[in-house]
Amino acid sequence: MQDRYKKVWRLHIITYRFQFRCIQVTIMLKIKLTEEPRFVLLFILSMLLLLIIMIFVNFFLKKSQTVDSEEDNQNTVVLMQAKKEQTRQKKARQSVVSSVRDAIKKGKSLTPYIQIDNMDKDSPEYKELKKMIDDEIKRRKAGGVRKESTDSSKITRYLDESTPRDRSSDAAYIYFVDVSRILIPRFCVQIALKQHLQMSEVTITADSKTMSFNVPSYKSENIGKGVAEWYDVPLDQDTYRAVQAIMKAKKTVLSISGMKGKVSRDLTGDEIKAFQRILDGYIALGGSLTYLQVNKLPVH
């Protein structure tokens, strides 16, 4: 801006000098020329002066328009970048919402909290996701049996709402499957570890009763930075009596031994309540436990 003022000031100086020269010429012409030639010459000089002024004015106007145009272009670029950033953030929020919903469906209770931990607590997306997670936790605590389809159109699983939907957490539970309208109860124990345990035996201590089961085979899969192992078998007389003992006991300890060590933990209240809900659901849908109520399980 200062450069523009300097140039305008110079233009004024040049104009004044030109006018001064014109006055000098006029004085000289008054002396030497007659009135008509003098008038013509003055007219020509005036047109030249006007032309010079228009050229300078046009030059400065173009300069000003160029500066304004550059500023407009810069503003346009900033605006476009801001819009791109808003679009990117919107897509990121939509991605988080989608992944949280997927995590809730799969029963990953920790994953949604980790994903929304860095979000703006006042944003609509955070409030929506927080409500989804809280509602899911309340629903699980309330209990109930959920129905899950499988890869086979003829097989449907029935599990308790508190039962994990994947293998990323420790759990002991029973569930039942509907195979062409035949209900089959099953017993499952799963553990999540940093490295393989290679489970070989499951021991349940319900108060003073200790029941052990050999694990002839098990399944495993990689989960995140660790590995999951699980023992999943049809409910038989031994495992059914173990379930009965768990439901009656004040405290139950689950121990899993393997080729590479042993892990133990107490069963939670939710796990124990889930055993009864699944048995009730199994009977309500037409299942029978008569074939399991035969021999007593040896107590060590």
N, C-alpha and C positions, 0 to 999 in steps of 0.2 A: 504493500500500500504506500509506503514512503517513497518508493521509486516512481510510482505513478504521479504522486504530488510533485516530485521534482521535475518530471517530464512536462507536466502541465505548466509549471512555473516557467520552464525554459521556453515553452510555446508562447507564453505571454510576452516574455522578453523579446523573442524574435519578432513577434507581431508589432510591439511598440517600436522596435528599431526600424522595421519596414515602414511603419507609418511616419516615423521621423524622416526617413529618406524621401518618402513621398512628399512630405511638406517642403523639404529642401528643393526637390525637383520642381514642385509647384511654384516656389518663389522664383526659381531660375526661369521657369517657363513664362511667368508673368512679365519677366523682363524682355525675353527674346522672342516669344511666340505670340501670334495673334490669338484672339479668343476662341475661334472654332478649332484649330489644331490642338490648342491647349486642352480644350474640353474633351476631345477624342482621346488624347493621351491619358488624361486623368481617369477617363472611363476604363481604358485598357488596364491601367495600373490597379484600379479598384477591383476589376474582375480577377486579375492575377492574385491580389491579396485575398479575395474571397476563396479562390481555388486553393491557395496554400492553406488557409484556415480549414477548409473542408477536408483536405488530405490529412492534416494532423488530427482533426477530430475523428475521422474514420479510423485512423491508425489506433488511437487510444480506445475507441469503442470495441474494435476487434480484440485488442489486448484484454480488455475487461471481460468480454464474452468468453475468451479462451480460459481465463482464470475461473470464471463462474462455471464453465463447462467441466473443467477438471474437478472442481469441488463437487458438482453434481455426480460425476462419474465415481468419485470416491465414496459419496454417500450411497450410490446405487450398489457398489461392491459390498459395502458394509451391510446394507439391508439384505442383499442376497445371501451373504454369509450367515447373518442372523437367522434368516428363514431356513437355511440348510441345517443349522444347529438345532433349531426348534423341531424340524422334521426328524433329525437323528435322535433327539431326546424322546420324542413321541414314540418312535419305533422301539427305542430301548425300553421305555416304560411298558409298552404293549408286550414286549418279549418277556419282561419280568412277570407281568400279570399272567401270561400264558404258562410260564414255567412254574409259577407258584401254584396255579390251578392243577397242573399236571402232578406236581409233588404231593399236593393234598390228596388227589385221587389215588396215588400210589402209597399213601400212608407215611410219607417221609416228613415227620413232624418237625425235624430240625432244619431241613433244607429251606422251607419258606421263610423262617426267621432269619437265616443267614442272608437270603437274597434281598430282604427288605430292610436289613439292618442299616444300610448306608443311604436309604431314601430319605427325602425330606418328610419329616413327621407331620407337616401341615398340608402336604399334597393330597389331592383327592385319591390318587392311586394308592398311597400308603394306607389311608383310612379304609379303602375298599379291601385291600389285601389283608390288613389287620383283622377286619371283621370276618373275612373268610376263614382265617386261621382260628380265631376264637370260636366261631360257630362249629368248626370241625372238631376242636378239642371238646366242646360241650357235648357234641353228638356222640363222640366216642365214650365219654364218661357216662353218658346216659345208658349205654349198652344197646344190645339188639343184634340181630343176625343179619348179615349182608349176603347178597347173592352175587356170585361172580361167574361169568361165562368163561369157557376155556377154548383152546384151539379146536377141540372136537365139539360139534354141534349136539352130540349125544350126552355130554358130560357137563354138569353144573356144580360149582362149589358153593358151600354155605359156611361162612366163617363169622366169628364175633366181630363187632365193630372195633373192639380194642386190639384185635390181632393185626400185626404189621402186614402191609400189602407188598412188601419186598423182603429181601434178605439182609438188609443193612443194619438190623438191630437184633439183640438177643431176645428170644421168646420161647415159651413152652405153651402149647395149646392143642386143643382137639378141634376138629372140623369134620364135616361129612360131605360126601359127593353123591350126586344123583346121576347114576349111570343107567340110562334107559328105564327110568322110574324105579330103580332099585337103589336104596339109600345105604351107603357104606361109611361108617365112622372111621376117622383116622387120628393118629397121634403123631405130633411133630415137635421136635426140639431143634432150634437153630441158634448158631452163635456167629458173631462177627468179630474177626481177629485181624491183626496186622500180618500174620503169617499162618500157614497151615498148622492145625493141631493134629490132624489125622485121627479123628475120634474113633475110639474102639469100645467105650463103655459109658453108659448113662446111669447115674445113681441119684435116686430121689430119697431124701430123708425128711419124712413127715413126722414132726415131733420125735418120738422114740423109734419109729419104724423106718427101716432102711431097705430100699428095694433097688436092685441093680439089673440092668439089661445090657446084654452084649450087642454090639453094633457090627454086624457082619459086613455091612456096606453102608455108605453114605454118599451124599452128593455135595458138590462145592462149586463156587463161581467167584470170580474176581468182583470186588465192589470198591470203587474209588481207589484208595491207596491200600486196601487190605483184601481180605478174602472171607467168604462166608462158607460155613459147613452146616449141613442139616441132616437129621435122621427122621424120615417120614415113613410110617408104616401103618397098616390097618390096625384099628383098635382091637386088641385081643383080651383074653382073660387077665393076663398079667398087667398090661398097661391100664385096663379098665379099673382094676382094683387099686392101682397106684393113683389113678385120678380120684377115686373115692376117698383114699387116705388123704390126698392133698386137700380136698374140699372140707374134710373134717378137722384137719390139723390147725393149730394156732400159728405154727411156723413151718415152712418147707424150704429146704435147701436143695438146689439142683447142682450136681457136680458132673462135669463131662471130662473124661480121661481120654488121652490119645497117645500116639507114639511120640509126640513132642511136648508132652506136659499135661497139665490139668487145670481146669478153671471151675470156680464155684461161685454161686450167687443165691440170694434169697428170692423166691418167687414173690411177685407183687400182689397186692390185693386185687387189682384189676384182672390179672392173669387167672387168679383163683376163681373169681366171680364168673369169668368167661367160660370156665369149664361147665358150670351148672347151666348157664344160658344156652350153650350149644347142645347139651344133653336134652334140655327142655324143648328146644327147637327141633331136634332130631325126632323125638317122640311125637311132637305135635304134627309133624309132616308124615307120620305113619311108620317111623322107625321102631325097631324093637331091640331091647337090651337083654332079652331072656337068654340068648345063647352065650352071653358073657358072664352070667351069674351062676358059675358052677364051682370051680375049685378055689381054694384060698391061696393067695400068693405067699410063698415062703418069706418069713421075716427073719432077718439076720440079727 
